[in-house]
């Protein structure tokens, strides 16, 4: 049965994403688990002046760090320009 991850796990995922120096914020974090499999979706808010290649590298770095802590997690990340 699918269910939302508990607050401690959600906060850990959020902390991992925010620990990257280029990530300004994390928005729309959605998590769930189904059996032993975990899922995390999020938008990383990043500087719109950086290149697409740099933005892609940031998302890969964040995904890699999440997978180190949660190897049985499927991670989907979208980059969002920071226009605040």
Secondary structure, DSSP 8 states (H G I E B T S, - for coil): -EE---HHHHHHHHHHHHTSTT--EEEEEEEEEETTEEEEEEEEEEETTS-HHHHHHHHHHHHHHHHHH-TTEEEEEEEEEE--
